Amino acid sequence: MLELRIAGRSFGQPVLGEVFATIERGDRICLLGPSGIGKTTLLNAIAGLDKTIPAEAIRGREALRVGYLFQEHRLLPWRTLSANLQLVGATPQEAEAHLASVGLKGYGHYLPDQLSLGMARRAALARCLAVKPDLLLLDEPFASLDPVMAGELKTLIAGILDTNPGMAMICVTHDGGDAEILANRLWYLDGKPARLQWDDRVGEPGLIDSLLGRLRQLDPADS
């Protein structure tokens, strides 16, 4: 589906080192690592937003539809939720259906600023779904949400993935509990420059926290 052959990325100094990986349909990847290590940089490279990364470094992307849920909702504030979804190709009927699928039935005429943060993030997720993505990219989707709202959004995303088993997902998070709910595969990014120190299928869910504990204590230079 998608092959990463990234040679590196720097912002005055190296941020990403070599990142080699393959993403298959149905992969549900949680990407973890220390703050500021380059997780969003890697996600932007995969999305094609970083034009300094050669196109051939992300093989297969041109054939995929990609939905990207940013940390900020990035909905156009002067357009209704329905109009925001229509801008990415949804019909009015499809826009309402996508909003309903994320718990926002009847909110199509609302403006983004009329919503809470959690509702706005769900509306942005509906916009992602309107793209009919093969690959769903999520950049810390639960950040700044209270535990109840975060739990509801996790359950919602898990349900969307279960309903669309061929859809792949990469979710940037700091919380191993998110991987317990969402992931069938774990990436751990660390080092200077950052590389994937771990890329493997998720085993028994209860072992994720202990694995992350070991990875966080690992000296990347020794890996």
C-alpha positions in Angstrom: 0.0 0.0 0.0 2.7 2.5 1.1 6.4 2.2 1.4 8.5 4.7 3.3 12.1 5.2 2.2 12.9 8.5 3.9 16.6 9.4 3.9 16.2 12.1 6.6 14.9 15.5 7.4 16.6 18.5 9.0 15.6 21.9 10.2 19.1 23.4 10.5 20.0 20.2 12.4 18.9 16.7 11.7 15.5 15.8 13.0 14.6 12.5 11.2 17.2 9.9 10.2 16.5 7.1 7.9 12.9 5.8 8.2 12.2 2.6 6.3 8.7 1.0 6.8 5.8 -0.5 4.9 2.2 0.2 5.6 -0.5 -2.3 4.6 -4.2 -2.0 4.3 -5.8 -2.5 7.7 -2.7 -1.5 9.6 -3.7 0.5 12.7 -0.5 2.1 13.8 0.1 4.1 17.0 3.2 6.3 16.7 4.8 7.1 20.1 8.0 8.7 21.2 9.4 11.6 23.3 7.9 15.1 22.9 9.6 17.0 20.1 11.3 13.9 18.6 9.7 14.4 15.1 6.4 12.4 15.2 4.5 15.2 13.5 7.4 15.8 11.1 7.1 12.1 10.0 3.3 12.3 9.7 3.6 15.4 7.5 6.2 13.7 5.3 3.8 10.7 4.9 1.0 13.1 4.0 3.0 14.8 1.4 3.0 18.2 3.1 6.7 18.4 3.5 7.9 19.2 0.0 11.6 18.8 1.0 11.0 15.1 1.2 11.3 13.6 -2.3 8.0 12.1 -3.6 9.8 8.8 -4.3 10.6 8.5 -0.6 6.9 7.8 0.0 6.1 5.1 -2.6 2.5 4.5 -3.4 1.0 7.7 -1.9 -0.1 9.0 -5.3 -2.6 6.2 -5.6 -4.1 6.7 -2.1 -6.7 9.0 -0.7 -5.4 10.5 2.6 -7.5 12.0 5.4 -5.5 14.1 7.9 -6.9 15.0 11.3 -4.6 17.8 12.6 -4.3 18.9 16.2 -6.2 22.0 15.2 -9.5 21.3 13.5 -8.7 23.6 10.5 -12.3 24.0 9.5 -13.0 27.2 7.6 -14.7 29.4 10.3 -16.9 31.3 7.8 -18.5 28.1 6.4 -20.9 25.8 7.9 -19.9 22.2 8.9 -21.8 20.9 5.9 -20.1 23.4 3.5 -16.7 22.4 4.9 -17.4 18.8 4.1 -18.7 19.7 0.6 -15.4 21.5 -0.1 -13.6 18.1 -0.1 -16.1 16.5 -2.4 -19.1 15.4 -0.3 -22.6 16.0 -1.6 -25.0 17.7 0.9 -26.5 14.3 1.7 -23.1 12.7 2.2 -22.0 15.6 4.4 -25.0 15.1 6.7 -24.4 11.4 6.8 -20.7 11.8 7.7 -21.6 14.3 10.4 -24.2 11.9 11.8 -21.6 9.1 11.9 -19.5 11.2 14.3 -22.4 12.1 16.5 -23.2 15.5 15.0 -26.5 14.8 13.3 -28.4 18.0 12.8 -25.3 20.2 13.2 -24.6 20.8 9.5 -25.8 24.4 9.6 -23.5 25.3 12.5 -20.3 27.3 12.2 -17.1 25.8 13.7 -16.9 28.5 16.3 -20.2 27.5 17.7 -18.9 24.1 18.7 -16.9 22.9 21.7 -13.3 21.6 21.1 -14.4 18.0 21.1 -17.3 18.6 18.7 -15.0 20.6 16.4 -12.5 17.7 16.3 -15.3 15.3 15.5 -16.5 17.6 12.7 -12.9 17.6 11.4 -12.9 13.8 11.6 -16.1 13.8 9.5 -14.3 15.9 6.9 -11.5 13.3 6.8 -14.2 10.6 6.2 -15.7 12.7 3.4 -12.4 12.2 1.5 -13.2 8.4 1.7 -9.6 7.8 2.8 -7.4 4.7 2.3 -5.1 6.1 5.0 -6.2 8.1 8.0 -3.6 10.2 9.7 -4.3 11.4 13.3 -2.0 13.9 15.0 -2.7 13.7 18.8 -6.4 13.6 18.3 -7.2 13.4 22.0 -4.9 16.3 23.1 -6.6 18.9 25.3 -9.8 16.9 25.6 -11.2 15.9 29.0 -11.1 12.1 29.8 -14.8 11.6 28.9 -14.6 13.4 25.6 -11.3 11.7 24.7 -12.8 8.3 25.6 -15.8 9.0 23.4 -13.5 10.0 20.4 -11.4 6.9 20.8 -14.4 4.7 20.8 -15.7 6.5 17.7 -12.4 6.1 15.8 -12.2 2.5 16.7 -15.7 1.9 15.4 -14.9 3.7 12.2 -11.8 1.5 11.7 -13.8 -1.7 12.5 -16.4 -0.6 9.9 -13.7 0.0 7.3 -11.3 -2.9 7.8 -9.3 -2.0 4.6 -8.5 1.5 5.9 -5.1 2.1 7.4 -4.4 4.5 10.2 -1.4 6.2 11.8 -2.1 7.9 15.1 0.5 10.1 16.9 0.0 9.8 20.6 1.8 9.9 23.9 -0.5 7.5 25.7 0.0 3.7 25.6 -3.7 3.4 26.5 -4.6 4.8 23.1 -2.6 2.0 21.5 -4.5 -0.5 23.7 -7.8 0.6 22.1 -6.8 1.6 18.5 -3.6 -0.2 17.5 -2.7 -3.5 15.9 0.9 -2.2 15.3 3.2 0.0 17.3 5.9 2.4 16.1 8.3 4.0 18.5 10.4 7.0 17.3 13.5 8.1 19.2 17.1 9.1 18.7 19.1 12.0 17.3 18.3 12.0 14.5 15.0 10.1 15.1 14.5 6.6 13.7 12.0 3.9 14.3 13.3 2.1 17.3 10.3 -0.3 17.3 8.0 -1.5 14.5 6.0 -4.6 15.3 2.6 -6.0 15.7 0.8 -5.4 19.0 0.8 -8.6 21.1 -1.2 -9.0 24.2 -2.8 -5.6 24.9 -1.8 -5.6 28.6 1.9 -5.8 27.6 2.0 -2.4 25.7 2.7 -0.3 28.8 5.5 -2.5 29.9 7.0 -2.5 26.3 6.8 1.3 26.3 8.5 1.5 29.6 11.4 -0.5 28.3 11.6 1.6 25.1 11.5 4.9 27.0 14.5 3.7 29.1 16.4 2.5 26.0 19.5 4.5 24.8 18.7 4.9 21.1 22.4 5.0 20.4 22.7 1.4 21.6 19.7 0.1 19.6 
